[in-house]
Amino acid sequence: MVLRVGRPAWLILPLLAVTVMVPVQAEGAAPPTTSCQVFPGDNVWNTDISTLPVHARSAQWLSSMAASSTNLHPDFGAPPYGFPYNVVSNSHPTQSVTFQYASESDPGPYPVGADTSIENGSDRHALIINRDSCTVYELYNLSGSGSAWTAGSGAIFPLGSNALRPLTWTSADAAGLPIFPGLVRWDEVQAGAINHAIRFTAQQSDQSFLWPARHQAGTAANPSLPPMGARFRLKGTFDISHFSAQARVILLAMQHYGLILADNGSNWFFSGTEDAAWPDSLLSELKAVPAAQFEAVDESGLMVDPNSAVVKAACPSLGTGARSVPPRVCACPCRVRTGAPPRFPGLAVQNQHRWLRSLPLR
């Protein structure tokens, strides 16, 4: 059985007077029709970075991405825009896949078949979640039929694990990171909360990568270009009060969880699921957000182990210019409590906006 779906959770925690702090962590919402948490709460994808220090190269990286003259672009919408994905069970047949980059691909087998949804455009990504094992299978440039399948690369991510891919390995994405956990999903917006970082692209990147990325695809060895894995957040001083409730869900996530550079592409294009429910009006709102309102953050202080996505149990110190609106919530370890930004109530609901090499820009 396969379901093509394209979906909650910010915990509410009152501000606490504390002296000993732990970072705010939240659980990524389970994809619809599954009970699979998208990575543990202490995973870097699910960690609030609203008070991390500004990265020393933030201004240079923003300049290289033309932030002063560019707005955000939601790289998703109604078909054919965005990433489709499939949900399958253990009963789904699996197939061997022949890879172009076999030395950096997980051998599988993969639960692909005639029912597998493939991203439109030249990248032809396929994202498949096994609801029984809570595993996501991701493939780049997938094609085939029957028992004969080929792809550029493939990666398998157990959603209950903090393990990263081997150092220097790619995935179905240039940064060697998973794709699905970084997608904006309509079900999350409707539920009023996005508790994870969001995948985005830049036209040029450095020939290096930062934790938690594992791989680079840089155009030049130039530290003024952002490396794969660089994390950016929407400034806490940016006023989001005049945006719709739906847009505020996404913008709050950008203030608290930020964007992770995961691939080369158009500057400031951020990723989401292919879903007919995305309203045109919402996507138009998001296109009005200036990229200049973002800043790069230094999350190196969160790292426990370079081969793990788990974060340290301590609030990073506030850096110059680091702000949070609303203020960051941290909790005393003895209380064993964590939290996240306020959530919006469930939202009511059409669309098309995404850049693809083979599709016109909407």
C-alpha positions as CSV (number, residue, x, y, z in Angstrom):
1,M,0.0,0.0,0.0
2,V,1.3,3.5,-0.8
3,L,0.0,6.8,0.1
4,R,1.1,10.0,-1.6
5,V,0.9,12.7,0.9
6,G,2.3,15.9,1.2
7,R,1.9,17.3,7.4
8,P,2.4,19.3,13.8
9,A,3.8,20.5,16.8
10,W,5.1,23.3,18.9
11,L,5.0,22.7,22.6
12,I,3.9,25.6,24.8
13,L,6.2,26.4,27.7
14,P,5.9,29.4,29.9
15,L,9.0,31.5,30.4
16,L,11.0,30.2,33.3
17,A,13.4,32.1,35.6
18,V,16.5,29.9,35.5
19,T,20.2,29.9,36.0
20,V,21.2,26.5,34.5
21,M,20.0,26.2,30.9
22,V,19.4,23.6,28.3
23,P,18.6,24.3,24.6
24,V,15.1,24.4,23.4
25,Q,14.3,21.2,21.5
26,A,11.1,20.0,19.9
27,E,10.0,16.9,18.0
28,G,9.5,17.1,14.3
29,A,5.8,16.4,13.4
30,A,5.1,12.9,12.2
31,P,4.2,12.7,8.5
32,P,0.6,12.1,7.9
33,T,-0.6,8.4,8.2
34,T,2.5,7.6,10.3
35,S,3.6,7.8,13.9
36,C,7.2,8.4,13.0
37,Q,8.9,11.3,14.8
38,V,11.2,13.1,12.3
39,F,14.5,12.7,14.2
40,P,14.9,12.9,18.0
41,G,14.2,16.1,19.9
42,D,17.9,16.6,20.5
43,N,18.7,16.5,16.8
44,V,20.3,19.7,15.3
45,W,17.4,19.9,12.8
46,N,14.9,20.2,15.7
47,T,16.9,22.6,17.8
48,D,16.0,26.3,18.4
49,I,18.9,28.5,17.1
50,S,17.3,31.9,17.8
51,T,20.0,32.9,20.3
52,L,23.1,31.5,18.7
53,P,25.8,34.0,17.9
54,V,26.0,35.6,14.4
55,H,28.6,33.9,12.2
56,A,31.7,36.0,11.5
57,R,31.1,35.6,7.8
58,S,27.4,36.3,7.8
59,A,27.7,39.6,5.9
60,Q,29.9,38.1,3.2
61,W,27.7,35.1,2.7
62,L,24.6,37.3,2.4
63,S,26.3,39.5,-0.1
64,S,27.3,36.5,-2.2
65,M,23.6,35.4,-2.3
66,A,22.5,38.9,-3.4
67,A,20.5,39.3,-0.2
68,S,20.2,43.1,-0.5
69,S,18.2,42.7,-3.7
70,T,16.5,39.4,-3.3
71,N,13.4,38.1,-1.5
72,L,12.6,34.6,-0.3
73,H,11.1,32.3,-2.8
74,P,8.9,29.3,-1.8
75,D,10.1,26.5,-4.1
76,F,6.9,24.5,-3.8
77,G,3.2,24.6,-4.4
78,A,0.5,22.6,-6.2
79,P,1.7,20.0,-8.7
80,P,4.1,20.1,-10.4
81,Y,5.9,22.3,-7.9
82,G,7.7,21.0,-4.8
83,F,8.8,17.6,-3.5
84,P,6.2,14.8,-3.6
85,Y,6.7,11.9,-1.3
86,N,5.3,8.4,-0.7
87,V,4.4,6.6,2.5
88,V,4.7,2.8,2.3
89,S,4.6,-0.2,4.6
90,N,6.9,-3.2,5.1
91,S,4.7,-5.1,2.6
92,H,5.8,-2.8,-0.3
93,P,8.2,-4.6,-2.7
94,T,11.8,-3.5,-2.8
95,Q,14.2,-3.3,-5.7
96,S,17.9,-3.0,-6.2
97,V,19.1,0.4,-7.6
98,T,22.2,0.9,-9.7
99,F,23.9,4.2,-8.7
100,Q,26.1,6.6,-10.6
101,Y,27.8,7.5,-7.3
102,A,27.7,4.0,-5.9
103,S,30.7,4.5,-3.5
104,E,28.7,7.2,-1.6
105,S,25.3,5.6,-1.8
106,D,23.5,3.2,0.5
107,P,23.0,0.0,-1.4
108,G,19.4,-0.6,-0.4
109,P,17.2,-2.2,-1.6
110,Y,14.7,0.6,-1.9
111,P,10.9,0.4,-1.9
112,V,10.5,1.8,-5.4
113,G,7.9,0.9,-8.0
114,A,5.3,2.1,-10.5
115,D,3.6,3.9,-7.6
116,T,6.7,6.0,-6.7
117,S,6.2,9.7,-7.1
118,I,9.2,11.5,-8.7
119,E,9.9,15.2,-8.5
120,N,9.4,17.1,-11.7
121,G,12.4,18.7,-13.3
122,S,15.9,17.5,-14.0
123,D,16.7,16.4,-10.4
124,R,14.0,13.7,-10.2
125,H,14.2,13.2,-6.5
126,A,12.1,10.4,-4.9
127,L,11.4,10.5,-1.2
128,I,9.8,7.4,0.4
129,I,8.9,6.9,4.1
130,N,8.4,3.4,5.5
131,R,5.7,3.9,8.2
132,D,6.5,0.6,9.9
133,S,10.3,1.0,10.3
134,C,10.2,4.8,10.4
135,T,12.9,5.0,7.7
136,V,13.1,7.5,4.9
137,Y,14.6,6.5,1.6
138,E,15.8,9.3,-0.7
139,L,17.0,9.1,-4.3
140,Y,18.4,11.6,-6.7
141,N,17.8,11.3,-10.5
142,L,15.7,8.2,-10.2
143,S,14.4,6.4,-13.3
144,G,13.3,2.9,-14.1
145,S,10.5,0.4,-14.1
146,G,9.9,-3.2,-13.0
147,S,13.1,-4.6,-11.5
148,A,15.5,-2.2,-13.4
149,W,16.1,1.1,-11.6
150,T,19.0,3.6,-11.8
151,A,19.7,6.8,-9.8
152,G,22.5,9.3,-9.3
153,S,22.7,8.6,-5.6
154,G,20.7,7.2,-2.7
155,A,20.6,7.5,1.0
156,I,18.6,5.8,3.8
157,F,17.9,7.6,7.1
158,P,16.4,5.9,10.2
159,L,14.2,8.7,11.6
160,G,14.9,7.7,15.2
161,S,18.6,8.1,14.8
162,N,21.0,11.0,15.2
163,A,23.7,9.4,13.1
164,L,25.2,11.4,10.1
165,R,26.4,9.9,6.8
166,P,30.0,9.0,6.5
167,L,32.3,12.0,6.2
168,T,32.5,13.4,2.6
169,W,29.5,11.3,1.4
170,T,26.8,12.9,-0.6
171,S,23.1,11.9,-0.2
172,A,20.2,12.7,-2.5
173,D,21.3,16.3,-1.8
174,A,24.6,18.0,-2.3
175,A,25.2,18.6,1.4
176,G,24.9,14.9,2.3
177,L,21.9,15.7,4.4
178,P,18.4,14.3,4.3
179,I,15.8,16.2,2.3
180,F,12.4,15.3,3.8
181,P,13.1,16.6,7.3
182,G,13.8,20.1,5.9
183,L,10.6,20.4,3.9
184,V,7.8,22.9,4.7
185,R,4.6,20.8,4.9
186,W,1.0,22.0,4.6
187,D,-0.1,19.7,7.4
188,E,2.4,21.5,9.7
189,V,1.1,24.9,8.7
190,Q,-2.4,23.8,9.4
191,A,-1.4,22.5,12.8
192,G,0.2,25.8,13.6
193,A,3.8,24.8,14.1
194,I,7.0,23.9,12.2
195,N,9.6,22.6,14.7
196,H,12.6,22.1,12.4
197,A,15.0,23.8,10.1
198,I,14.1,24.4,6.5
199,R,16.1,23.3,3.4
200,F,17.2,26.1,1.0
201,T,19.6,26.7,-1.9
202,A,22.2,29.2,-3.0
203,Q,23.6,29.8,-6.5
204,Q,27.2,29.6,-5.4
205,S,28.8,27.8,-2.5
206,D,32.2,27.3,-1.1
207,Q,34.2,24.1,-1.6
208,S,33.7,23.2,2.0
209,F,31.0,22.1,4.4
210,L,30.0,22.8,8.0
211,W,28.5,20.3,10.6
212,P,26.0,18.7,10.2
213,A,26.7,18.7,6.4
214,R,28.9,15.9,5.1
215,H,29.6,16.9,1.5
216,Q,30.4,19.9,-0.6
217,A,29.5,20.9,-4.2
218,G,31.2,24.3,-4.3
219,T,31.9,26.4,-7.3
220,A,35.1,27.9,-5.9
221,A,37.4,27.7,-2.9
222,N,36.2,31.0,-1.6
223,P,35.3,31.5,2.1
224,S,33.1,34.5,1.1
225,L,30.7,32.0,-0.3
226,P,28.5,30.0,2.1
227,P,29.5,26.3,2.6
228,M,27.0,23.5,2.6
229,G,25.4,23.2,6.0
230,A,25.5,26.9,6.7
231,R,22.6,27.9,8.8
232,F,20.7,31.1,8.6
233,R,17.8,32.6,10.6
234,L,15.3,35.3,10.1
235,K,16.2,38.1,12.4
236,G,14.1,38.3,15.6
237,T,13.6,42.0,15.0
238,F,11.8,41.4,11.7
239,D,8.1,42.3,12.3
240,I,5.9,39.3,11.2
241,S,2.7,40.6,12.9
242,H,1.1,41.9,9.6
243,F,1.5,38.5,7.9
244,S,-1.4,36.0,7.8
245,A,-1.5,33.3,10.5
246,Q,-0.4,30.7,8.0
247,A,2.7,32.8,6.9
248,R,3.6,33.5,10.6
249,V,3.9,29.7,11.2
250,I,6.6,29.5,8.6
251,L,8.3,32.8,9.5
252,L,8.4,31.9,13.2
253,A,10.1,28.6,12.2
254,M,12.7,30.7,10.3
255,Q,13.3,32.8,13.3
256,H,13.7,29.9,15.7
257,Y,14.9,27.0,13.6
258,G,16.3,28.8,10.5
259,L,17.3,27.6,7.1
260,I,20.1,25.1,6.2
261,L,22.0,25.4,2.9
262,A,21.6,22.0,1.3
263,D,22.1,22.3,-2.4
264,N,23.1,24.7,-5.2
265,G,20.2,26.4,-7.0
266,S,18.6,29.7,-7.1
267,N,19.4,32.1,-4.2
268,W,17.0,32.0,-1.3
269,F,14.7,29.3,-2.7
270,F,13.4,27.3,0.2
271,S,11.8,23.8,-0.1
272,G,8.4,22.3,0.6
273,T,6.1,19.5,-0.4
274,E,4.1,19.3,-3.6
275,D,0.6,19.7,-2.4
276,A,-2.6,21.0,-4.1
277,A,-3.7,22.6,-0.9
278,W,-1.0,25.3,-0.8
279,P,-2.8,28.7,-1.2
280,D,-1.4,31.1,-3.9
281,S,-2.0,33.9,-1.4
282,L,0.3,32.4,1.2
283,L,3.1,31.8,-1.3
284,S,2.8,35.4,-2.5
285,E,3.1,36.7,1.0
286,L,6.3,34.7,1.6
287,K,7.8,36.2,-1.6
288,A,7.7,39.6,0.1
289,V,10.2,38.7,2.8
290,P,13.6,40.4,2.1
291,A,16.6,38.1,2.2
292,A,18.5,40.9,3.8
293,Q,16.5,40.2,7.0
294,F,18.4,37.0,7.5
295,E,21.7,36.4,9.2
296,A,24.1,33.4,9.3
297,V,24.6,31.8,12.7
298,D,27.5,29.9,14.2
299,E,26.1,26.6,15.5
300,S,29.5,24.9,16.0
301,G,29.0,25.3,19.8
302,L,26.1,22.8,19.7
303,M,28.2,19.9,18.3
304,V,28.9,17.0,20.6
305,D,30.4,14.6,18.1
306,P,31.2,15.5,14.5
307,N,29.6,12.2,13.3
308,S,26.3,12.8,15.2
309,A,23.5,15.3,14.8
310,V,22.9,15.4,18.5
311,V,23.3,18.8,20.2
312,K,24.8,19.8,23.6
313,A,22.5,20.1,26.5
314,A,23.5,23.8,27.2
315,C,22.2,27.1,25.9
316,P,24.9,28.7,23.6
317,S,25.9,32.1,24.8
318,L,24.3,35.1,23.2
319,G,26.4,36.6,20.5
320,T,26.6,40.2,19.3
321,G,23.4,41.0,17.4
322,A,21.7,37.7,18.3
323,R,18.1,38.4,19.3
324,S,14.9,36.5,19.6
325,V,11.3,37.6,19.2
326,P,9.6,36.1,21.1
327,P,12.4,35.5,23.7
328,R,14.1,32.1,23.7
329,V,12.7,29.7,26.3
330,C,15.2,27.6,28.2
331,A,14.5,25.2,31.1
332,C,16.3,24.0,34.2
333,P,17.6,20.4,33.7
334,C,16.2,19.5,37.1
335,R,12.7,20.4,35.8
336,V,13.3,18.2,32.8
337,R,11.2,20.5,30.6
338,T,11.7,21.7,27.1
339,G,9.7,23.9,24.8
340,A,9.3,25.8,21.6
341,P,7.8,29.0,20.3
342,P,4.1,29.6,20.6
343,R,1.9,27.8,18.1
344,F,-0.9,29.1,16.1
345,P,-4.3,27.4,16.1
346,G,-5.3,25.0,13.3
347,L,-5.8,26.9,10.1
348,A,-8.3,26.7,7.3
349,V,-7.3,26.5,3.4
350,Q,-5.1,26.5,-3.9
351,N,-1.4,27.3,-6.0
352,Q,1.8,27.2,-8.0
353,H,5.2,28.7,-7.4
354,R,8.4,26.9,-7.9
355,W,11.6,27.2,-9.9
356,L,12.6,24.1,-11.8
357,R,15.1,23.9,-14.6
358,S,12.6,22.5,-16.9
359,L,9.6,24.5,-15.7
360,P,8.8,28.2,-16.0
361,L,9.1,30.4,-13.0
362,R,5.7,31.3,-11.6
